[in-house]
Amino acid sequence: MRPFLFNLFNDPAILGLPAWPRRLLAHFLAGRRAKFARAIYDLLGGGSPLLPNTLAQAAALKASLSDLGCVDVVPAMRYWHPMTDEVTAQVRGLAPDRIVLLPLYPQFSTTTTGSSRQAWIETAARHGMTVPTNAVCCYPAEPGFISAVAKLARPIYERVRAAYPAKPPRLLFTAHGLPKKVIESGDPYQTQVEMTVAAVVAALAIPGLDWQICYQSRVGPLEWIGPYAEAEIIRAGAEGGPLVVVPIAFVSEHSETLVELDITYRDEALAKGVPIYERVPTVGTHPDFIAGLGRLVRAALDRQDVIAPDGGVRLCPGSAVRCALSLAARK
């Protein structure tokens, strides 16, 4: 846990400090958080399912691209193995003629996709990789992604509504939080989360649907974007209504879905008077999601550098000065 946490906190996109004080603080924070993190992974049997889930997505995507000829789909992790540097060496050994960088973060943030792309650029340079490379920046409203979320959410919503006719359930869309100062600096993440939710609500087309966006996984003393998930759970309990929780910034099951949502928030919800608490699975290898990823890859093969999901049109408002397309244009 300590090396993983050190890698996380030592990322300049996470802690925007000069190198040596960032390393010192990363060592301190990793030591301080390791015991808490180990307790979380103990609840998962001592390890995370994230890598097996990602490998399954890679295999499904490779199968969907088989008509393109020889295609390899290789996962790279940002803070633990298989890390970008080792994957870069592996990819170089495959001698590809084209590379597409495809994030498993639907919504762009400098702290996630931006950091991962920068890690690839740096390691590719060290390994002498000169292969033409394109990068998908984001896909907050990609039709396959949205369809998968809606198809997974609808039957759970209908089951809860039938089980508790006294009050319709509220869909609680949860996304990983960020410090407010990150968004204020021009990061488009929150705007893109709102795009995703608007698209899912439209796809569900449930008359009078009660829904709310909230943000989870808040740590530290800084003010984070809200509303906070904990506050929304308390509000639902006070109103006496059931909750159907929909993770819309995660595409795989891991500690923040299986522990934070399924255990911590569930226990809190039931303790605060929420009569029913259900959670929608992440999209995983849902066929609609994999098909959507395939469309993104095919579009990227016809473009250069960073591409938006529709082939180049900027999604983010002008105030999002740290949009992927804006950052790419400066380089």
RAKA-V974229 format. One record per run of one state. SS is the DSSP state (alpha for helix, beta for strand, coil for the rest). FROM is the first residue (numbers start at 1). TO is the last residue. If there is no record, write none. Layout:
SS_FROM_TO / SS_FROM_TO
This chain:
coil_1_1 / alpha_2_9 / coil_10_18 / alpha_19_42 / coil_43_49 / alpha_50_64 / coil_65_65 / alpha_66_68 / coil_69_76 / beta_77_77 / coil_78_82 / beta_83_83 / alpha_84_94 / coil_95_98 / beta_99_102 / coil_103_112 / alpha_113_126 / coil_127_132 / beta_133_136 / coil_137_142 / alpha_143_163 / coil_164_169 / beta_170_176 / coil_177_178 / beta_179_179 / alpha_180_184 / coil_185_188 / alpha_189_204 / coil_205_209 / beta_210_216 / coil_217_223 / beta_224_224 / coil_225_227 / beta_228_228 / alpha_229_239 / coil_240_242 / beta_243_247 / coil_248_254 / alpha_255_271 / coil_272_276 / beta_277_280 / coil_281_286 / alpha_287_300 / coil_301_304 / beta_305_307 / coil_308_323 / alpha_324_329 / coil_330_331
